[in-house]
Amino acid sequence: MRRSPLARLLLPAALACALAPALATAQPATAALALDNVHIVEAEHNRVSARSCVRVEGARIAGIAAAGAPACLQGARAVDLQGRYLVPGLIDMHAHLTLGPLEIERERGRAVMQALPDDDIAEHNAARLVAFGVTTVRNPGGDLPAAARYQARLAAGELVGPEAFNAGPVINNADLPGLSTAAHSAAEMEQVVRAQVEAGADWIKLYTGLSPELLQAGIDAAHRHGRPAVAHLESIAWPDALAMGLDGIVHLMPLSPDLLTPEQRAAWQAGARGGTYSFFEWWEHFDPEGPQAERLVAAYREHRPVFDATLVAFHAGFVQDQDNPYKDDARRHAHPRLLASWNDWFTFAIGWEPEDFARARAVWPKVQRMAARLYATDARMTVGTDMSNPWIAPGISLHRELQLLAEAGVPNATLLQAATRNAAEALGAGQRLGRVAPGFEADLLVLDADPLEDIQHTRDIHAVVLDGAFLTTTALNRLKGE
């Protein structure tokens, strides 16, 4: 019988642990598994449990008992975790799983930009996400046939990867093959949304070029078809969009003139160069303690949007002129086609001069302060990376996002909830994902140290449990290509 990729990963580890009889078939998650002598991290209570035994049967958690409890261990292959720490599998809410590099092609004598899907990149990303403990993703914009191919291969056991919730191409005011579909009227918006839902979209993603009228049309169409709408916005102020019924916002880059005072707006627009220069020029004029910031915080408290800040995507650009960990991550873990694109031309800092990088780094404390303020609200705060954009490597980038948010002042317990339970609930899967509890799916992360003490301990991965299958460090290193 041909073994699945997951079985091939598991078998060497099983031999090393004298577990071969349980894992010698192509269905490693069918036998009971007992994760014994482990502390469960209870982020919602900012504490860890006494040493426990977590019993997994098939792909779900069957029960939790005291460490060494006979009922937990009976008939199971037991793994003594020696006082390590157990958290739910992490969820990256902004991972463009199937996206290929941004390219410029010549078509009928004119330059055309495209970002076509790439199944090889999807498989590469999927393996490394799991290797770093990411067991679920939201793909907030991409090719739906490519997403369907990924889902089919995952279901058939042809690859190892996270469960994915998908949006189709972002809906904007212009087409970009592979990434963006244009809608110029409410009728066109309805057609695009309907087609995406019929093609399997779990979310509808709306984009920066839409007018307020078309943004409202997109939100309404998404809701008519039973889908949440998430948006990347710039000119339209977030509080105004949330009042329209928008369900989610991505990226901590508000960039709206309506979120500046008249004096601030005039000063910004007098020297604004547009494009990615706005990533720091706008912030030079915005006051994270001022009345417009209060307006943002109040809107988050009232409307409770799903939100992922993706600080890592912007910080990677702000330090691009220096050797930095993002480049190291990309060299080790990004797909070669994406890495070549970033090295050749495509970054968020195209055209920036040394003084631009200095100005960008100077506004970073403002970005951090606004992140801390928003994550202190009771909005549905999650964590995302904008994976497949410049210097954002699969898996490891989520841990860097957690670190950036912690450095901004977001408590570790809040971050762990954002990366697990909050995200699962935002995806409509809170009844089966995001918790270590009986009946929940056995997507779990075993850590060598307590992440409530230091969020960087999420990187100290001892093992990952994926759909009930126990992946040791050896198996995880194979997923990384090491």
C-alpha positions as CSV (number, residue, x, y, z in Angstrom):
1,M,0.0,0.0,0.0
2,R,1.4,3.5,-0.9
3,R,1.9,5.6,2.1
4,S,0.6,9.1,2.3
5,P,3.2,12.0,2.8
6,L,2.1,12.2,6.4
7,A,2.7,8.5,7.0
8,R,6.1,8.7,5.3
9,L,7.0,11.6,7.7
10,L,5.8,9.7,10.7
11,L,7.4,6.3,10.2
12,P,11.1,7.2,10.9
13,A,10.1,8.9,14.1
14,A,7.9,5.9,15.1
15,L,10.9,3.6,14.7
16,A,13.0,5.8,16.9
17,C,10.3,5.8,19.6
18,A,9.5,2.1,19.3
19,L,6.1,3.1,17.9
20,A,6.4,1.4,14.5
21,P,3.5,-1.1,15.0
22,A,1.0,1.8,15.5
23,L,2.3,3.8,12.5
24,A,3.1,1.2,10.0
25,T,-0.1,1.7,8.1
26,A,-1.1,4.7,6.0
27,Q,-3.5,5.8,8.7
28,P,-1.3,7.0,11.6
29,A,-4.1,9.0,13.3
30,T,-6.5,6.0,13.8
31,A,-4.9,4.6,16.9
32,A,-5.4,6.3,20.2
33,L,-2.6,8.7,21.3
34,A,-1.9,9.8,24.8
35,L,0.0,13.0,25.3
36,D,1.0,12.5,28.9
37,N,2.7,14.7,31.5
38,V,2.0,17.9,29.7
39,H,0.8,21.4,30.9
40,I,-2.1,22.8,28.9
41,V,-1.7,26.5,28.2
42,E,-5.0,28.1,29.2
43,A,-4.5,31.5,27.5
44,E,-8.1,32.7,28.3
45,H,-7.2,32.4,32.0
46,N,-3.5,33.4,31.6
47,R,-2.3,30.3,33.3
48,V,-1.2,26.7,32.6
49,S,-2.8,23.6,33.9
50,A,-1.4,21.0,36.3
51,R,0.4,18.2,34.5
52,S,-2.3,16.4,32.4
53,C,-2.9,13.6,29.9
54,V,-4.6,14.4,26.7
55,R,-6.1,11.5,24.9
56,V,-6.5,11.7,21.1
57,E,-8.7,9.2,19.2
58,G,-8.6,9.5,15.5
59,A,-8.3,13.2,14.6
60,R,-10.1,14.5,17.7
61,I,-9.4,15.0,21.4
62,A,-11.3,12.3,23.3
63,G,-10.6,13.4,26.8
64,I,-8.3,15.2,29.3
65,A,-7.3,13.7,32.7
66,A,-4.6,14.0,35.3
67,A,-1.1,12.9,34.2
68,G,-0.7,9.2,34.2
69,A,-4.5,8.5,34.5
70,P,-5.1,4.9,33.4
71,A,-8.2,5.8,31.5
72,C,-6.2,8.2,29.3
73,L,-3.3,5.8,28.7
74,Q,-5.2,2.5,28.2
75,G,-4.8,1.1,24.8
76,A,-3.0,4.2,23.5
77,R,0.5,4.8,22.4
78,A,1.7,7.1,25.1
79,V,4.2,9.9,24.6
80,D,5.7,11.3,27.9
81,L,6.1,15.0,27.2
82,Q,8.0,15.5,30.5
83,G,6.3,18.7,31.6
84,R,6.2,20.5,28.3
85,Y,3.4,22.8,27.2
86,L,0.5,22.2,24.9
87,V,-1.4,24.9,22.9
88,P,-3.8,24.6,20.0
89,G,-2.4,24.7,16.5
90,L,-1.7,28.2,15.3
91,I,-3.9,30.0,12.7
92,D,-2.4,32.4,10.2
93,M,-5.3,34.6,9.1
94,H,-3.5,36.2,6.2
95,A,-1.6,33.5,4.2
96,H,-1.7,33.7,0.4
97,L,-1.1,30.0,0.2
98,T,-1.2,29.4,-3.6
99,L,0.1,32.8,-4.8
100,G,2.9,32.9,-7.3
101,P,5.3,35.9,-7.8
102,L,4.1,39.2,-9.0
103,E,5.3,39.4,-12.6
104,I,5.2,41.9,-15.6
105,E,4.4,40.4,-18.9
106,R,4.1,41.9,-22.4
107,E,0.7,41.5,-23.9
108,R,-0.2,43.2,-27.3
109,G,2.6,45.7,-26.8
110,R,1.7,46.7,-23.3
111,A,2.9,45.7,-19.8
112,V,0.5,43.6,-17.8
113,M,1.0,42.7,-14.2
114,Q,-0.1,39.2,-13.0
115,A,0.3,37.0,-9.9
116,L,-0.7,33.6,-11.1
117,P,-1.2,30.6,-8.8
118,D,1.5,28.0,-8.5
119,D,0.7,24.5,-7.1
120,D,4.4,23.9,-6.3
121,I,4.6,27.0,-4.2
122,A,1.3,26.0,-2.5
123,E,2.8,22.6,-1.5
124,H,6.1,24.2,-0.4
125,N,4.2,26.8,1.8
126,A,1.9,24.1,3.2
127,A,4.7,21.9,4.5
128,R,6.6,24.7,6.1
129,L,3.5,26.1,7.7
130,V,2.9,22.8,9.5
131,A,6.6,22.6,10.4
132,F,6.2,25.8,12.4
133,G,3.0,24.8,14.1
134,V,0.5,26.5,11.7
135,T,-2.3,24.0,11.2
136,T,-5.0,26.3,9.8
137,V,-4.9,29.4,7.4
138,R,-7.2,31.9,5.9
139,N,-6.2,32.6,2.3
140,P,-7.5,36.1,1.9
141,G,-7.3,36.5,-1.8
142,G,-6.2,34.1,-4.6
143,D,-7.2,31.8,-7.4
144,L,-10.2,29.6,-6.3
145,P,-9.4,26.7,-8.8
146,A,-5.9,26.5,-7.3
147,A,-7.4,26.5,-3.8
148,A,-9.7,23.6,-4.8
149,R,-6.7,21.7,-6.2
150,Y,-4.9,22.2,-2.9
151,Q,-8.0,21.0,-0.9
152,A,-8.3,17.9,-3.1
153,R,-4.7,17.0,-2.8
154,L,-4.9,17.5,1.0
155,A,-7.9,15.3,1.2
156,A,-6.3,12.6,-0.9
157,G,-3.2,12.5,1.3
158,E,-0.9,13.7,-1.5
159,L,0.6,16.5,0.6
160,V,0.9,17.7,4.2
161,G,-0.6,21.1,5.0
162,P,-2.9,23.2,7.0
163,E,-6.7,23.4,6.6
164,A,-7.5,26.4,4.4
165,F,-10.4,28.9,4.4
166,N,-10.3,30.8,1.1
167,A,-11.3,34.0,-0.5
168,G,-11.3,34.4,-4.2
169,P,-9.4,37.1,-6.1
170,V,-9.7,40.5,-4.4
171,I,-12.5,42.6,-5.8
172,N,-11.2,46.0,-6.9
173,N,-11.5,48.6,-9.6
174,A,-9.1,46.9,-12.0
175,D,-8.2,43.3,-13.0
176,L,-4.9,41.7,-12.1
177,P,-4.8,38.1,-13.4
178,G,-4.5,35.7,-10.5
179,L,-5.1,38.2,-7.8
180,S,-7.8,40.9,-8.6
181,T,-11.2,41.0,-10.3
182,A,-12.8,44.3,-11.3
183,A,-16.3,45.4,-10.5
184,H,-17.5,48.8,-11.8
185,S,-21.1,48.7,-10.7
186,A,-23.4,47.2,-8.1
187,A,-24.6,44.7,-10.7
188,E,-21.1,43.6,-11.6
189,M,-20.3,43.3,-7.9
190,E,-23.2,41.0,-7.5
191,Q,-22.1,38.9,-10.4
192,V,-18.5,38.6,-9.1
193,V,-19.5,37.7,-5.6
194,R,-22.0,35.1,-6.8
195,A,-19.4,33.5,-9.0
196,Q,-16.9,33.4,-6.2
197,V,-19.3,31.8,-3.8
198,E,-20.3,29.2,-6.4
199,A,-16.6,28.5,-6.9
200,G,-16.2,27.8,-3.2
201,A,-15.2,31.1,-1.6
202,D,-15.5,31.1,2.2
203,W,-14.9,34.9,2.4
204,I,-15.2,37.9,0.1
205,K,-12.2,40.2,-0.1
206,L,-12.8,43.8,-1.1
207,Y,-9.9,46.2,-2.0
208,T,-8.6,49.7,-1.8
209,G,-9.7,51.0,-5.2
210,L,-13.5,50.6,-4.5
211,S,-15.7,53.7,-4.0
212,P,-17.8,53.8,-0.9
213,E,-20.8,52.9,-3.0
214,L,-19.1,49.8,-4.4
215,L,-17.7,48.8,-1.0
216,Q,-21.3,48.9,0.3
217,A,-22.4,46.9,-2.7
218,G,-19.7,44.3,-2.0
219,I,-20.6,44.0,1.7
220,D,-24.3,43.6,0.9
221,A,-23.7,41.0,-1.9
222,A,-21.4,39.0,0.4
223,H,-24.1,38.9,3.1
224,R,-26.8,38.0,0.6
225,H,-24.7,35.0,-0.3
226,G,-24.0,34.0,3.3
227,R,-20.3,35.1,3.4
228,P,-18.4,37.5,5.5
229,A,-16.7,40.5,3.8
230,V,-13.2,41.5,4.7
231,A,-11.4,44.5,3.2
232,H,-8.0,46.1,2.7
233,L,-8.9,49.8,2.8
234,E,-7.0,53.1,2.4
235,S,-9.1,56.1,1.3
236,I,-12.3,54.9,3.1
237,A,-12.0,55.4,6.8
238,W,-12.3,52.2,8.8
239,P,-15.1,53.5,11.1
240,D,-17.2,54.4,8.0
241,A,-16.6,51.0,6.5
242,L,-17.5,49.2,9.7
243,A,-20.7,51.2,9.9
244,M,-21.6,49.8,6.5
245,G,-21.5,46.3,8.0
246,L,-18.0,45.2,7.0
247,D,-17.0,42.1,8.9
248,G,-13.2,42.3,8.9
249,I,-10.3,44.6,8.1
250,V,-6.7,43.6,7.3
251,H,-3.4,45.4,7.7
252,L,-2.6,48.1,10.3
253,M,-2.3,50.7,7.6
254,P,-5.5,52.9,7.9
255,L,-4.0,55.6,5.5
256,S,-7.3,57.5,5.1
257,P,-7.3,61.3,4.9
258,D,-10.5,61.1,6.9
259,L,-8.6,59.8,9.9
260,L,-6.5,63.0,10.0
261,T,-7.5,66.4,11.3
262,P,-7.9,69.1,8.6
263,E,-4.4,70.4,9.5
264,Q,-2.8,67.0,9.5
265,R,-4.5,66.1,6.2
266,A,-3.3,69.3,4.5
267,A,0.3,68.7,5.7
268,W,0.3,65.1,4.6
269,Q,-1.2,65.8,1.2
270,A,1.1,68.7,0.5
271,G,4.1,66.3,0.3
272,A,2.5,62.9,-0.3
273,R,4.1,60.8,-3.0
274,G,1.6,58.0,-2.8
275,G,2.2,54.3,-3.2
276,T,4.1,52.6,-0.5
277,Y,5.6,55.9,0.7
278,S,2.3,56.3,2.4
279,F,3.3,53.5,4.8
280,F,5.3,56.0,6.7
281,E,4.3,59.4,5.3
282,W,0.7,59.0,6.6
283,W,1.9,57.9,10.0
284,E,4.1,61.0,10.4
285,H,0.9,63.0,10.7
286,F,-1.4,60.6,12.6
287,D,-1.6,60.8,16.4
288,P,-2.2,57.4,18.0
289,E,-3.5,59.2,21.1
290,G,-5.5,61.8,19.3
291,P,-9.3,62.1,18.6
292,Q,-9.1,60.2,15.3
293,A,-7.4,57.3,17.1
294,E,-10.2,57.4,19.7
295,R,-12.6,57.2,16.8
296,L,-10.9,54.1,15.5
297,V,-10.8,52.4,19.0
298,A,-14.5,53.3,19.5
299,A,-15.4,51.7,16.1
300,Y,-13.6,48.5,17.0
301,R,-15.4,48.3,20.3
302,E,-18.8,48.9,18.7
303,H,-18.5,46.7,15.6
304,R,-16.0,44.1,16.8
305,P,-14.4,43.4,13.4
306,V,-12.2,40.5,12.6
307,F,-8.7,42.1,12.3
308,D,-5.1,41.0,11.6
309,A,-2.4,43.7,11.8
310,T,0.3,42.0,9.6
311,L,2.9,44.1,11.2
312,V,5.6,41.7,10.0
313,A,4.8,42.6,6.3
314,F,5.5,46.3,6.9
315,H,8.3,46.0,9.3
316,A,10.2,43.7,6.9
317,G,9.9,46.6,4.3
318,F,11.0,49.2,6.9
319,V,14.3,47.4,7.5
320,Q,14.9,46.1,4.0
321,D,18.0,48.3,3.6
322,Q,19.7,46.3,6.3
323,D,20.6,42.7,6.8
324,N,17.8,41.4,9.0
325,P,16.0,38.2,10.2
326,Y,13.3,38.5,7.5
327,K,15.8,38.0,4.8
328,D,17.4,35.1,6.6
329,D,14.0,33.5,7.0
330,A,13.2,34.0,3.3
331,R,16.5,32.5,2.2
332,R,15.9,29.4,4.3
333,H,12.1,28.9,3.9
334,A,10.6,30.9,1.0
335,H,10.0,29.2,-2.3
336,P,12.9,30.0,-4.7
337,R,10.6,31.6,-7.3
338,L,9.2,34.1,-4.7
339,L,12.7,34.7,-3.3
340,A,14.0,35.5,-6.7
341,S,11.2,37.9,-7.4
342,W,11.9,39.8,-4.1
343,N,15.6,39.9,-4.8
344,D,15.2,41.0,-8.4
345,W,12.6,43.8,-8.0
346,F,9.4,43.3,-6.1
347,T,9.3,44.7,-2.6
348,F,7.2,47.2,-0.6
349,A,10.2,49.6,-0.6
350,I,10.7,50.1,-4.4
351,G,12.4,53.4,-4.9
352,W,13.0,54.2,-1.3
353,E,16.1,56.1,-0.5
354,P,18.1,55.9,2.8
355,E,16.2,58.8,4.3
356,D,12.9,57.0,3.5
357,F,13.9,54.0,5.5
358,A,15.0,56.3,8.4
359,R,11.6,58.0,8.3
360,A,9.8,54.7,8.2
361,R,11.6,53.4,11.3
362,A,10.9,56.7,13.1
363,V,7.1,56.2,12.8
364,W,7.3,52.5,14.0
365,P,6.5,53.4,17.6
366,K,3.2,55.0,16.4
367,V,2.3,51.8,14.6
368,Q,3.1,49.8,17.7
369,R,1.0,52.1,19.9
370,M,-2.0,51.8,17.6
371,A,-1.6,48.0,17.6
372,A,-1.6,47.8,21.3
373,R,-4.7,50.0,21.5
374,L,-6.7,48.0,19.0
375,Y,-5.7,44.6,20.5
376,A,-6.9,45.9,23.9
377,T,-10.5,46.2,22.6
378,D,-12.9,43.3,22.5
379,A,-12.9,43.2,18.7
380,R,-12.2,39.8,17.1
381,M,-8.5,40.3,17.0
382,T,-6.5,37.6,15.1
383,V,-2.9,37.2,13.8
384,G,-1.8,37.2,10.2
385,T,1.4,37.6,8.1
386,D,0.5,38.4,4.5
387,M,2.5,35.3,3.5
388,S,3.9,35.2,0.0
389,N,4.5,39.0,-0.1
390,P,8.1,40.2,0.1
391,W,10.3,38.6,2.8
392,I,7.4,36.9,4.5
393,A,8.4,33.2,4.7
394,P,5.8,30.5,5.5
395,G,5.3,29.6,9.1
396,I,8.2,31.4,10.8
397,S,6.7,34.7,9.9
398,L,3.7,34.1,12.2
399,H,6.1,33.7,15.1
400,R,7.7,37.0,14.2
401,E,4.3,38.6,14.0
402,L,3.6,37.5,17.5
403,Q,6.9,38.9,18.7
404,L,6.3,42.3,17.0
405,L,2.9,42.5,18.7
406,A,4.4,41.5,22.0
407,E,7.0,44.2,21.6
408,A,4.2,46.7,20.9
409,G,2.7,45.8,24.4
410,V,0.1,43.3,23.5
411,P,0.0,40.7,26.4
412,N,1.1,37.2,25.6
413,A,-2.2,35.6,26.7
414,T,-4.1,38.0,24.3
415,L,-1.7,37.0,21.5
416,L,-2.2,33.3,22.1
417,Q,-6.0,33.7,22.0
418,A,-5.7,35.8,18.9
419,A,-3.7,33.1,17.1
420,T,-6.0,30.2,18.2
421,R,-9.4,30.6,19.7
422,N,-10.3,34.0,18.3
423,A,-9.2,33.0,14.8
424,A,-11.1,29.8,14.9
425,E,-14.3,31.6,15.9
426,A,-13.7,34.3,13.2
427,L,-13.5,31.5,10.7
428,G,-16.8,30.0,11.9
429,A,-15.0,26.9,13.2
430,G,-14.9,27.8,16.8
431,Q,-16.8,24.6,17.7
432,R,-14.0,22.4,16.4
433,L,-10.8,24.4,16.2
434,G,-8.7,26.6,18.4
435,R,-9.0,24.9,21.8
436,V,-7.5,22.0,23.7
437,A,-10.8,20.5,24.8
438,P,-12.7,17.2,24.4
439,G,-14.4,16.9,21.0
440,F,-12.1,19.4,19.3
441,E,-9.8,18.5,16.4
442,A,-6.4,17.3,17.4
443,D,-4.3,20.1,15.8
444,L,-1.9,20.8,18.6
445,L,1.5,22.3,19.3
446,V,3.9,20.9,21.9
447,L,6.4,23.5,23.2
448,D,9.5,23.2,25.3
449,A,8.7,26.3,27.3
450,D,5.7,28.4,28.5
451,P,4.7,31.0,25.9
452,L,2.8,32.9,28.5
453,E,6.1,33.8,30.0
454,D,7.7,34.7,26.7
455,I,5.9,34.7,23.4
456,Q,9.1,33.7,21.6
457,H,8.7,30.3,23.2
458,T,6.1,29.5,20.4
459,R,9.2,28.8,18.3
460,D,10.5,26.2,20.7
461,I,8.6,23.4,19.0
462,H,9.0,19.9,20.3
463,A,6.3,18.4,18.2
464,V,3.1,19.1,16.2
465,V,0.0,17.1,16.2
466,L,-1.8,17.4,12.9
467,D,-5.2,15.7,12.5
468,G,-4.3,13.4,15.4
469,A,-0.9,12.4,13.9
470,F,2.2,13.1,16.1
471,L,5.0,14.8,14.2
472,T,8.4,14.8,15.9
473,T,11.2,17.3,15.4
474,T,12.7,14.9,12.8
475,A,9.4,14.9,10.8
476,L,9.1,18.7,11.1
477,N,12.6,19.2,9.8
478,R,11.8,17.1,6.8
479,L,8.8,19.4,6.1
480,K,11.2,22.3,6.2
481,G,13.4,20.5,3.6
482,E,16.2,20.2,6.1
